[in-house]
């Protein structure tokens, strides 16, 4: 899952990005609102973490423009403003949650997970496909009760496929969710991670099928 962090405080932004990446997410970070709006309109983010006090556009205007563009991506507002009027304004503009600074990292991470689940219509943090189970809270994967060791991007690819079991996921969608805009992505990167997953799921796990010209499908049997 890919998250956009819109925060101009460099120290806080680095901490948020590090926390997200340790939790298995791909995270992009920008310090200004104009760039945030551009990326939110063009990239397949699963969540936007949005500061209100930005140097150009305020976070409320960023949120308004994102919603006006028809983007339904969940938005978590971060702010030091504790006035009820500010919270009401953010929620009325389409924010999904509100977190006051300073906050505990564990609470931030829990809210991120909850909003992404809600945005995908998934209430259960554990995804299943036959004997394969992926727990997004603990970041663990088991097959027939045995733990699988996956690298971060292998986990990211599998998470996207398991959220869409039995459905074709375009290659471009996988690439957009797994890689950030600062990543140096080889042309065959998605194929590489899919091939690695196939080896780890063989011989008794679900099959990842290539639908030529369309993308990949995790076969739920």
Long-range contacts (C-beta under 8 A, 24 or more apart in sequence): 1-25, 1-26, 1-46, 1-47, 1-116, 1-156, 1-159, 1-160, 1-177, 2-26, 2-27, 2-28, 2-43, 2-44, 2-45, 2-46, 2-176, 2-177, 2-178, 2-180, 3-27, 3-28, 3-45, 3-46, 3-47, 3-48, 3-49, 3-112, 4-28, 4-29, 4-30, 4-36, 4-39, 4-40, 4-43, 4-45, 4-47, 4-48, 4-49, 5-29, 5-30, 5-49, 6-30, 6-31, 6-32, 6-33, 6-36, 6-48, 6-49, 6-50, 6-51, 6-54, 6-59, 6-62, 7-31, 7-49, 7-51, 7-78, 8-32, 8-51, 8-53, 8-54, 8-55, 9-51, 12-101, 15-105, 16-49, 16-108, 19-105, 19-108, 19-109, 20-112, 21-152, 23-109, 23-112, 23-113, 23-139, 24-136, 24-139, 24-152, 24-155, 24-156, 24-159, 25-112, 25-156, 26-156, 26-177, 26-178, 26-179, 26-180, 26-183, 27-180, 28-180, 28-181, 28-182, 31-55, 32-56, 32-57, 33-57, 33-58, 33-59, 33-61, 33-62, 36-62, 37-62, 37-65, 37-66, 37-69, 39-181, 40-66, 40-69, 40-71, 40-73, 41-66, 41-69, 41-71, 43-176, 43-181, 44-173, 44-176, 44-177, 45-73, 46-73, 46-74, 46-116, 46-119, 46-120, 46-177, 47-73, 47-74, 47-75, 47-76, 47-112, 47-115, 47-116, 47-119, 48-73, 48-74, 48-75, 48-76, 49-76, 49-78, 49-112, 50-75, 50-76, 50-77, 50-78, 50-95, 51-77, 51-78, 51-79, 52-77, 52-78, 52-79, 52-81, 52-86, 52-90, 53-79, 53-80, 53-81, 59-90, 60-89, 60-90, 60-93, 63-90, 63-93, 63-94, 63-95, 64-93, 64-94, 66-94, 67-93, 67-94, 72-119, 73-119, 74-115, 74-116, 74-118, 74-119, 76-111, 76-112, 76-115, 78-103, 113-137, 120-163, 122-163, 127-159, 127-162, 127-163, 127-165, 128-162, 129-162, 129-165, 129-206, 129-218, 129-220, 130-205, 130-206, 130-220, 130-221, 131-204, 131-205, 132-162, 132-201, 132-205, 132-206, 134-158, 134-159, 134-162, 143-201, 143-204, 143-205, 144-204, 144-205, 148-200, 148-201, 149-200, 150-197, 150-200, 151-196, 153-178, 153-179, 153-193, 154-193, 154-196, 154-197, 154-200, 157-190, 157-193, 157-194, 157-197, 158-197, 161-208, 161-216, 161-217, 161-218, 162-218, 164-218, 165-206, 165-218, 165-220, 166-217, 166-218, 166-219, 166-220, 167-217, 168-211, 168-214, 168-215, 168-216, 168-217, 169-215, 169-216, 169-217, 170-214, 170-215, 171-215, 171-216, 172-215, 173-215, 174-215, 174-216
